[in-house]
Amino acid sequence: MAEVTDEYDVVVLGAGAVGENVADRASRTGLSVAVVEPALVGGECSYWACMPSKALLRPGDVLAAARAVPGAAAAVTGRIDPAAVLVRRDEVAAHWDDTGQVAWLEGAGLTLLRGRARFTAPRVLVVEGVDGTVRTVAARRAVVVATGSVPVVPGTFADVRPWTSREATSTHRVPSRLAVVGGGVVATELATAFADLGSEVTVLVRGGRLLAAAEPFAGEAVERALTDRGVRVLLGTSVTSAVRDGDEVRLVVERRSTAGRDGDETERLTVDEVLVATGRRPATDDLGLETLGLRPGNALEVDDRLQVTGVDGGWLFAAGDVTGRTATTHQGKYDARVVGDVIAARFDPRPAAEGQPGRGGRGLSRQAEAQAAPWSRYRATADVAAVPQVVFTRPQVAWVGRTHDQAQRDGLEVEVLAYELGGLGGASVTAEGYEGRVQLVVDVARDVVLGATFVGPDVADMLHAATVAVVGEVPLSRLWHAVPSYPTLSEVWLRLLEAAGR
């Protein structure tokens, strides 16, 4: 074994939002923590995903909101300025400069190691620095893998230099013609953004609907809205050939036959760029996992403590996309808080605090972590059936917990409650012709909300109330006493309870 040159209590691989939160929480009992990152501190969300993509989407949302209100609509006479949008996007992404994030990390007492890490033995890693230096780093207590995920690019597109979400969210050029391959969150959000910026957008979806993980009516609403804005949405399609010819990409698209048609249809499509948004996979290829008996490229299977189940000794943890449990920044940060607290408690270096029960002395905190029950701060219980998701398309789509189909697959007897948001007083003052829909999935036996889906303009901020209801397993009879303010869109909760006969 190489001589160890650096030693820390905890080593975190990845300085994205998840890794930052793990490191911060793990250090709170006095453990020394190093964070290894080869790229920008702050990770995907800060520079190539959540933040820049929402900066691209926001102007279209604001413009649509103004145009939907008589009086304000008359003041909107121009169109979106793509150049100004991209300048604002650059500011939101901090011009891809992580100086501020590094300052926060170091100010929190954490050590940043710039480089790529590979396991060479349990709790031992070789870190190849971005400056060419090589050091061997050991973790006395724990290692946490928070390296995130990478886009999946099918071989069909290998030679055409396709965009992934990174290129799309950091581009300084709006293509005249854009093909978006995929029908999930990234595909629908970026199709919306580039249509707003003036691109002629075609969305190519292998499946039969958009947003397959959500309730069917959600994907249908987004498809209608995209189509109304001139976006072509082709369902049941596959790209059989992709060739780059100078500044153009030529695609051959095969569309499955539908009722009344004989045979598949083939279309040739020429675009300036093709965005491949067909999913992501855990970034575990080059971490040396084979030395630990794990398979590179696979997700790291963890329990609710976020401890990797395939490695003995209780020292290896993982959080975020790399586990396959979560695929959003907010849920990854939730997992990060859990694993950070588990590590801080389990390996608390402080002596037992005599006369201070509950203050986190070694014996007390270790016992609390070891005996923790579901829904405690030491267990990521919400990952099972209480995950919230927002899609910032127009209309927005937000959901939490189980869909109707998921609940039925889980063998639960459920009742579905639905209401059209346009019937609310709050909707009439929000926008002329406001359209939206809310649906609750209710467990009949326990009379609690299992899942909720919201579709409509600006419904994202309505989701947290539903998340509280799902996580808290609040009975509908008690929700009846949670009085929504008038006139707001939250009044839909009253209408849903009335529909349930409460």
Stockholm file with secondary structure:
# STOCKHOLM 1.0

chainA/1-502         MAEVTDEYDVVVLGAGAVGENVADRASRTGLSVAVVEPALVGGECSYWACMPSKALLRPGDVLAAARAVPGAAAAVTGRIDPAAVLVRRDEVAAHWDDTGQVAWLEGAGLTLLRGRARFTAPRVLVVEGVDGTVRTVAARRAVVVATGSVPVVPGTFADVRPWTSREATSTHRVPSRLAVVGGGVVATELATAFADLGSEVTVLVRGGRLLAAAEPFAGEAVERALTDRGVRVLLGTSVTSAVRDGDEVRLVVERRSTAGRDGDETERLTVDEVLVATGRRPATDDLGLETLGLRPGNALEVDDRLQVTGVDGGWLFAAGDVTGRTATTHQGKYDARVVGDVIAARFDPRPAAEGQPGRGGRGLSRQAEAQAAPWSRYRATADVAAVPQVVFTRPQVAWVGRTHDQAQRDGLEVEVLAYELGGLGGASVTAEGYEGRVQLVVDVARDVVLGATFVGPDVADMLHAATVAVVGEVPLSRLWHAVPSYPTLSEVWLRLLEAAGR
#=GR chainA/1-502 SS CCCCCEEEEEEEECCBHHHHHHHHHHGGGSCCEEEEESSCTBHHHHHTSHHHHHHHHHHHHHHHHHHTSTTTGGGCCSCCCHHHHHHHHHHHTGGGCCHHHHHHHHHTTCEEEEEEEEEEETTEEEEEETTSCEEEEEEEEEEEECCCEEECCCGGGTTSCCBCHHHHHHCSSCCSEEEEECCSHHHHHHHHHHHHTTCEEEEECSSSSSSTTSCHHHHHHHHHHHHHTTCEEECSEEEEEEEEETTEEEEEEEECCCTTCCSCEEEEEEESEEEECSCEEESCTTSCGGGGTCCTTSCCCBCTTCBBTTSTTSCEEECGGGGSSCCSHHHHHHHHHHHHHHHHHHTCCSCCCTTCTTSCCHHHHHHHHHTCCTTSTTCCTHHHHCCEEEECSSSEEEEEECCHHHHHHTTCCEEEEEEEGGGSHHHHHHCTTCCCEEEEEEETTTTEEEEEEEEETTCGGGHHHHHHHHHHTCBHHHHTTSCCCTTSGGGHHHHHHHHTTC
#=GC SS_cons         CCCCCEEEEEEEECCBHHHHHHHHHHGGGSCCEEEEESSCTBHHHHHTSHHHHHHHHHHHHHHHHHHTSTTTGGGCCSCCCHHHHHHHHHHHTGGGCCHHHHHHHHHTTCEEEEEEEEEEETTEEEEEETTSCEEEEEEEEEEEECCCEEECCCGGGTTSCCBCHHHHHHCSSCCSEEEEECCSHHHHHHHHHHHHTTCEEEEECSSSSSSTTSCHHHHHHHHHHHHHTTCEEECSEEEEEEEEETTEEEEEEEECCCTTCCSCEEEEEEESEEEECSCEEESCTTSCGGGGTCCTTSCCCBCTTCBBTTSTTSCEEECGGGGSSCCSHHHHHHHHHHHHHHHHHHTCCSCCCTTCTTSCCHHHHHHHHHTCCTTSTTCCTHHHHCCEEEECSSSEEEEEECCHHHHHHTTCCEEEEEEEGGGSHHHHHHCTTCCCEEEEEEETTTTEEEEEEEEETTCGGGHHHHHHHHHHTCBHHHHTTSCCCTTSGGGHHHHHHHHTTC
//
